């Protein structure tokens, strides 16, 4: 009987030890942070025609308890231009994403690809992979793309397609304007396209590739089924009158050519100047250490409006302050003007004399104007009074001493 009780006690002890061990193990597992990322596309299989551009949304989310840095990569068929972008990055390619745990909303990405016009009918796959920095987790999304019958390799006559970003833009005399035009080689072979433009008198045209605006070119090679964006820069002469002008952009390679009509609307140009009233002078008096306010005018002496006018001090004596009210003017109509109060404070120990302050008004579109203003600093009246009092006091003392000595 005693052995039975002793054996039962030993069995209970073993069970308790096992339970304790399991509890420690469970506590240890529970203490480790959870890691999990989710990566998926709403649409994983589509059918398109060759030459078509597509955009598909992808969702990347962190379902774990720790922040994750996730690298992105794309595997696509040869000659397929494929990128990952996001709304916040616009056209920039997204290559990695930082994911916070329990974030309010998942990250949204956009897969963009253009099916080459030379792509044959059949099934293709694009694989997008998201992997954590330590490679502990990796998720992949496969997008199945079927190039449909009738949209395969281009079999008709070779052509070139032109797509401008905007059919018309505005300009001012003496200004510049740029058109961005997408040139697509819709043929089955690489071609070098030359560029030209029909422009009115006093308007000059130059061409640059969008990937390098510093270069001026007259021709560019474009591969079969691909596109390149061309920047047409137009310099509008200062003597071009107001009106709408027709511009024709042309791209050609041998017998293959295309044109696209564009418009430039030339509007009147404003002329920003400083002005003063008929009874005003370009000078004012001031006292050292005290504010002096003058009124001058930001004026538009041109035929067109001026927007976003600002003010600044081009030069002033050291330790002087200059303030403008208002600090900016959003709009000045043609032949209009706006008063501007300029408060000038010479430094407290400024010596009497003439000083120069240069005031500048400027607009990003209409240039700037500088006004030289002369400030005459005069001796403070209070200082003069104190000086007179001191002199009188000294004279009184001397007179008293003189009278005392005379009596002796």
Buried (B, 14 or more C-beta within 10 A) or exposed (E): EEEEEEEEEEEEEEEEEEEEEEEEEEEEEEEEEEBEBBBEBEEEEEEBBBBBEBEBEBBBBBEBEEEBEBBBEBEBBEBBEBBBBBEEEEEEEBEEBEBEBEEEEBBEBBBBBBBBBBBEBEEBEBEBBBBBEEEEBEBEBEBEBEBBEEBBBBEEEBEBBBEBEEEBBEBBBEBEBBBEBBBBBBBBEEBEBBBBBEBBEBBEBBBBBEEEEEEEBEBBEBBBBBBBBBBBBBBBBEEBEEEEBEBEBBBBBEEBBBBBEBBBEBBBBBBBBBBBEEEEEEEBEBBBEEEBEBEBBBBBBBBBBBBBBBBBBEEBBEEBEBBBEBEEBEEBEBEBBBEBEBEBBBBEEBEEEEBEBBBBBBBEBBBBBEBEBEBEBEEBEEEEEEEEEEEEEEEEEEEEEEEEEEEE
